[in-house]
Amino acid sequence: MVEFAGWDMPVQYESALQEHIAVRTAVGLFDVSHMGRVRIKGTDSLALVQRVSCNDAARLSDGQAQYSGLLNSSGGFIDDIIVHRVAADHYLICVNASGREKDLNWFLENRSRNVDIIDESDATAQIAVQGPKSVEILQPLTSTPLSEIKYYWFRAGEIAGFKGLIASTGYTGEKGFELYVPAEAAETIWNRLLETGRAAGVRPAGLAARNTLRLEASMPLYGNDIDTTTTPFEAGLDWIVKPGKADFVGKPALDRQKQTGLRRK
């Protein structure tokens, strides 16, 4: 166990190598409740998301998610985030644990009066079920047809009797889901997943495997690969920048960088 962003986190349960292989061949279970979860609601919610993020949330449909970046005026990353469109006036933003407070303040600084910003991080938990057998172990706990949830889409549903969101997302590069549930449901759901996944070879997995898995899938880690001095162009994340959309924080700096052709070597 190690301290991480104010949380006690497991580096590994038994073997980081075995946990890594379990995710690639069967299924791994991650408690990622340390991540932050922020609701943005109101008639101007889309306008706020568009202003503070570099991807184009206007392209999202209800039930769709999107990887994006919160940028500063220099085009550097305040954080990398996942935006979930619950409805036209309702978004769920998943942020990094280390950026929870600064991200929340950034939303508050940039909001208009027709937006409510709700930090649900302490009231909710987040469990990642990752691996080719993820449907097999999760489906017995929910009536939501998991095979119908496309990559980077999500649905509301019940998991082991608790209401939550089931998102076809994750940071391992593997097939799987992330479950957003009430904090008081976390222990029950975790234990039920271990039970239903025993025959499939489920393993609890820690930070070490999470890191090697995301490295193998070329997914950046905030604070290590990207930070406030790194732009999306320098990080090889050009695809999350939509320069054609209306003005957003960092856009002028990115436009200048794109014109000069500057890239990190």
Salt bridges, closest charged atoms under 4 A:
GLU14 OE2 - ARG203 NH1 3.43
ASP56 OD2 - ARG59 NE 3.49
ASP62 OD1 - ARG85 NE 2.65
ASP119 OD2 - ARG100 NE 3.16
GLU120 OE1 - ARG39 NE 2.98
ASP122 OD1 - ARG100 NH1 3.13
GLU148 OE1 - ARG155 NH2 3.19
GLU174 OE1 - ARG24 NH1 3.31
GLU195 OE1 - ARG192 NE 3.89
GLU216 OE1 - HIS20 NE2 3.21
GLU216 OE1 - ARG24 NE 2.58
ASP225 OD2 - ARG214 NH1 2.56
ASP238 OD2 - ARG263 NH2 3.36
ASP255 OD2 - LYS251 NZ 3.05
